[in-house]
Amino acid sequence: MASNKGVANWNQETKARLNDKITSNVNDVGSLLRQIIRGSKSPDFLAQAAKNFASQESYIHNSHETMRKMDLIRSQLEFQITTQLGGCKKRLNSIVLVNGGL
C-alpha cells in the first residue's frame, strides 16, 4: 500500500507540474499572438501615416507658393517705398531751396 501511495503522490505531483506547464505555455502563446497582432497592425499604421503625409503635400506646396508670392510683393513694396522716399527727399530739398533754407 505504501508504494501505491507513493505512486499516487508522484502522479499527483506530475499532474500538478504538467498543469502548471500547460498554463504557462497557454499564457506564452497568448502573449505571442498579441505581439503578432500588434506587429501585423504596424504596416497599417505606417500606410495610414504615409497617406496622411501625402494628403498634406498639396497644402505644403500651396503654402510654399503663397510664401513665394508674398516675398515678391514684399520686394515690390520695398522698391515702391524706397522710390517714394527718394521723391519726398527731392521735393523737400526743392522746397527748402525755394524758401531759402530753414
Secondary structure, 3 states (H helix, E strand, C coil): CHHHHHHHHHHHHHHHHHHHHHHHHHHHHHHHHHHHHHHHHHHHHHHHHHHHHHHHHHHHHHHHHHHHHHHHHHHHHHHHHHHHHHHHHHHHHHHHHHCCCC
